Amino acid sequence: MENMDPDRIVLRNAHFIGGRHVEGGAATLDTRRPSDGVSCGGLPVADDDIVDQAVQDAWNAFKTSDWASRAPRERARVLRRWADLVEADVATLAPLEAVCSTRPLRDAAAWDVPFTAEGLRFFAEWADKAGGAVMPTATDHLGMTITEPYGVIGAIIPWNFPLVTTSWKIAPALAAGNAVVVKPSEMTPYSTLRLAELAIEAGLPKGLFNVVQGDGRTTGAALCRHPRIGKVTFTGSTATGAAIMTACAENGTKPVTLELGGKSPQVVFADVPDLDKTARTVARAITLNAGQVCNAGSRLILQRAVGERFVERLAAMFEELKPGATWDPDATMTPIISLPQMERIHGIVQRTVAQGAEIVTGGRAFEGGPGGAYYRPTILTRVQGEMEAVRREIFGPVITVQLFDDEEEALALADHPEYGLAAGVHTADIGRALRMARGIEAGTVWVNRYGRTSDFVIPTGGYKRSGFGKDLGRQAYEACLRVKSVLIDITKGE
């Protein structure tokens, strides 16, 4: 899929509740295309009443449909049919994903849509493969655990990978027998609506998958506070994660899964066999989606012996990137989600330069761009750990460079006082790679690569202020179930 006309895509500014589109809300938001700044229309904001309607519909569907009590293999069949429909709907889903997001059309078609379908299939297969267990107790008793769904799970989705992240949240929840209420980002609301329509077509009972549109302050907070929500799962910033925890506690405690911010290191040792290949890996880890990735490799930690050569290669790669709209097949650099976000990125860069850092390349917006928000990939050298660009999550195509001499110094620089989402280690020494993987405080460590594969069995999640709980893997499925203990006296009656 190479081309699309963004002005011909039909966008529904609506909620999806009880298996149908629902209009209305307390206010509207102006959703804009980051590629060119054109308005997509007024998105309704779900207030307390609309959120309550969605949650109550989800609860009623959970209680009155047979979804939770249905044989696990039957639930799996519905999810697999849904995955097939998603995969076949790429001509609709990919443009909906690309038009108001930062995801290029070609990547949405080749990766995001198939990855979403495979995520549904993966969690479908867990439906009958995890559950309770018989426990070792005294012989005059039978002890066991029973797993049960929470009921209704609230999912709050970020704007950077809308389809993929939605599937991470809803697939394990539905496979485990729950209903879900999803709040997409107000910046990227459209592909999630289409996903909900396809779920009904696949045979998911109406009311089990609901979508409420709106912002975090109104809609997200109402969802977290609702007493019928049994659990909340969220991917986004650390500050918003803290606000979600507060809102969840306002009407009684409830569990949360939080994948939050990151300031992930990429550690490169001088023994890497192919410096150019490693440089390409490092470059992609900070320029993918214009650096708007929670696990973006934003801190480059280089062994001094290769430092200068490596930075030169990296700068040359950055300077070759061409900005363009998500529907431009020739573009190699996607837009920043909004002009205010680009201004925020530039402010961090400028303040770090004022603190003594040096710009090797970038450090400003692309001149004469196509009308949206496009920022040049930026390398900052001569940085210290206390500088803003090293400490703070930027969420843009900005990488800082620090040098080290030995392994101990590399490990010390890789550690971040607040974040621990991911890390990359590049070395030909397997012993060193394992020592670094053990020593770095992060939820994921990649060795001689950076980024996920389609191995859904590997969980993802952070340490420290990067959150807790896991998406993907068996852990994500089990987190959608409560555990009940049962103890039976089996002594013979007199």
Secondary structure in CASP SS format (residue, H / E / C, confidence):
PFRMAT SS
TARGET T0000
AUTHOR 0000-0000-0000
METHOD secondary structure of the structure
MODEL  1
M C 1.00
E C 1.00
N C 1.00
M C 1.00
D C 1.00
P H 1.00
D H 1.00
R H 1.00
I C 1.00
V C 1.00
L C 1.00
R C 1.00
N C 1.00
A C 1.00
H E 1.00
F E 1.00
I E 1.00
G C 1.00
G C 1.00
R E 1.00
H E 1.00
V E 1.00
E C 1.00
G C 1.00
G C 1.00
A C 1.00
A E 1.00
T E 1.00
L E 1.00
D E 1.00
T E 1.00
R E 1.00
R C 1.00
P C 1.00
S C 1.00
D C 1.00
G C 1.00
V C 1.00
S E 1.00
C E 1.00
G E 1.00
G E 1.00
L E 1.00
P E 1.00
V E 1.00
A C 1.00
D C 1.00
D H 1.00
D H 1.00
I H 1.00
V H 1.00
D H 1.00
Q H 1.00
A H 1.00
V H 1.00
Q H 1.00
D H 1.00
A H 1.00
W H 1.00
N H 1.00
A H 1.00
F H 1.00
K H 1.00
T H 1.00
S C 1.00
D C 1.00
W C 1.00
A C 1.00
S C 1.00
R C 1.00
A C 1.00
P H 1.00
R H 1.00
E H 1.00
R H 1.00
A H 1.00
R H 1.00
V H 1.00
L H 1.00
R H 1.00
R H 1.00
W H 1.00
A H 1.00
D H 1.00
L H 1.00
V H 1.00
E H 1.00
A H 1.00
D C 1.00
V H 1.00
A H 1.00
T H 1.00
L H 1.00
A H 1.00
P H 1.00
L H 1.00
E H 1.00
A H 1.00
V H 1.00
C C 1.00
S C 1.00
T C 1.00
R C 1.00
P C 1.00
L H 1.00
R H 1.00
D H 1.00
A H 1.00
A H 1.00
A H 1.00
W H 1.00
D H 1.00
V H 1.00
P H 1.00
F H 1.00
T H 1.00
A H 1.00
E H 1.00
G H 1.00
L H 1.00
R H 1.00
F H 1.00
F H 1.00
A H 1.00
E C 1.00
W C 1.00
A C 1.00
D C 1.00
K C 1.00
A C 1.00
G C 1.00
G C 1.00
A E 1.00
V E 1.00
M E 1.00
P C 1.00
T C 1.00
A C 1.00
T C 1.00
D C 1.00
H E 1.00
L E 1.00
G E 1.00
M E 1.00
T E 1.00
I E 1.00
T E 1.00
E E 1.00
P E 1.00
Y C 1.00
G C 1.00
V E 1.00
I E 1.00
G E 1.00
A E 1.00
I E 1.00
I C 1.00
P C 1.00
W C 1.00
N C 1.00
F C 1.00
P H 1.00
L H 1.00
V H 1.00
T H 1.00
T H 1.00
S H 1.00
W H 1.00
K H 1.00
I H 1.00
A H 1.00
P H 1.00
A H 1.00
L H 1.00
A H 1.00
A C 1.00
G C 1.00
N C 1.00
A E 1.00
V E 1.00
V E 1.00
V E 1.00
K E 1.00
P C 1.00
S C 1.00
E C 1.00
M C 1.00
T C 1.00
P C 1.00
Y H 1.00
S H 1.00
T H 1.00
L H 1.00
R H 1.00
L H 1.00
A H 1.00
E H 1.00
L H 1.00
A H 1.00
I H 1.00
E H 1.00
A H 1.00
G C 1.00
L C 1.00
P C 1.00
K C 1.00
G C 1.00
L C 1.00
F E 1.00
N E 1.00
V E 1.00
V C 1.00
Q C 1.00
G C 1.00
D C 1.00
G H 1.00
R H 1.00
T H 1.00
T H 1.00
G H 1.00
A H 1.00
A H 1.00
L H 1.00
C H 1.00
R H 1.00
H C 1.00
P C 1.00
R C 1.00
I C 1.00
G C 1.00
K E 1.00
V E 1.00
T E 1.00
F E 1.00
T E 1.00
G C 1.00
S C 1.00
T H 1.00
A H 1.00
T H 1.00
G H 1.00
A H 1.00
A H 1.00
I H 1.00
M H 1.00
T H 1.00
A H 1.00
C H 1.00
A H 1.00
E C 1.00
N C 1.00
G C 1.00
T C 1.00
K C 1.00
P C 1.00
V E 1.00
T E 1.00
L E 1.00
E E 1.00
L C 1.00
G C 1.00
G C 1.00
K C 1.00
S C 1.00
P E 1.00
Q E 1.00
V E 1.00
V E 1.00
F C 1.00
A C 1.00
D C 1.00
V C 1.00
P C 1.00
D C 1.00
L H 1.00
D H 1.00
K H 1.00
T H 1.00
A H 1.00
R H 1.00
T H 1.00
V H 1.00
A H 1.00
R H 1.00
A H 1.00
I H 1.00
T H 1.00
L H 1.00
N H 1.00
A H 1.00
G H 1.00
Q C 1.00
V C 1.00
C C 1.00
N C 1.00
A C 1.00
G C 1.00
S C 1.00
R E 1.00
L E 1.00
I E 1.00
L E 1.00
Q E 1.00
R H 1.00
A H 1.00
V H 1.00
G H 1.00
E H 1.00
R H 1.00
F H 1.00
V H 1.00
E H 1.00
R H 1.00
L H 1.00
A H 1.00
A H 1.00
M H 1.00
F H 1.00
E H 1.00
E C 1.00
L C 1.00
K C 1.00
P E 1.00
G C 1.00
A C 1.00
T C 1.00
W C 1.00
D C 1.00
P C 1.00
D C 1.00
A C 1.00
T C 1.00
M E 1.00
T C 1.00
P C 1.00
I C 1.00
I C 1.00
S C 1.00
L H 1.00
P H 1.00
Q H 1.00
M H 1.00
E H 1.00
R H 1.00
I H 1.00
H H 1.00
G H 1.00
I H 1.00
V H 1.00
Q H 1.00
R H 1.00
T H 1.00
V H 1.00
A H 1.00
Q C 1.00
G C 1.00
A C 1.00
E E 1.00
I E 1.00
V E 1.00
T E 1.00
G C 1.00
G C 1.00
R C 1.00
A E 1.00
F C 1.00
E C 1.00
G C 1.00
G C 1.00
P C 1.00
G C 1.00
G C 1.00
A C 1.00
Y C 1.00
Y E 1.00
R C 1.00
P C 1.00
T E 1.00
I E 1.00
L E 1.00
T E 1.00
R C 1.00
V C 1.00
Q C 1.00
G C 1.00
E C 1.00
M C 1.00
E H 1.00
A H 1.00
V H 1.00
R H 1.00
R C 1.00
E C 1.00
I C 1.00
F C 1.00
G C 1.00
P C 1.00
V E 1.00
I E 1.00
T E 1.00
V E 1.00
Q E 1.00
L E 1.00
F E 1.00
D C 1.00
D C 1.00
E H 1.00
E H 1.00
E H 1.00
A H 1.00
L H 1.00
A H 1.00
L H 1.00
A H 1.00
D C 1.00
H C 1.00
P C 1.00
E C 1.00
Y E 1.00
G E 1.00
L C 1.00
A E 1.00
A E 1.00
G E 1.00
V E 1.00
H E 1.00
T C 1.00
A C 1.00
D C 1.00
I H 1.00
G H 1.00
R H 1.00
A H 1.00
L H 1.00
R H 1.00
M H 1.00
A H 1.00
R H 1.00
G H 1.00
I C 1.00
E C 1.00
A C 1.00
G C 1.00
T E 1.00
V E 1.00
W E 1.00
V E 1.00
N C 1.00
R C 1.00
Y C 1.00
G C 1.00
R C 1.00
T C 1.00
S C 1.00
D C 1.00
F C 1.00
V C 1.00
I C 1.00
P C 1.00
T E 1.00
G C 1.00
G C 1.00
Y E 1.00
K E 1.00
R C 1.00
S C 1.00
G E 1.00
F E 1.00
G C 1.00
K C 1.00
D E 1.00
L C 1.00
G H 1.00
R H 1.00
Q H 1.00
A H 1.00
Y H 1.00
E H 1.00
A C 1.00
C C 1.00
L E 1.00
R E 1.00
V E 1.00
K E 1.00
S E 1.00
V E 1.00
L E 1.00
I E 1.00
D E 1.00
I C 1.00
T C 1.00
K C 1.00
G C 1.00
E C 1.00
END
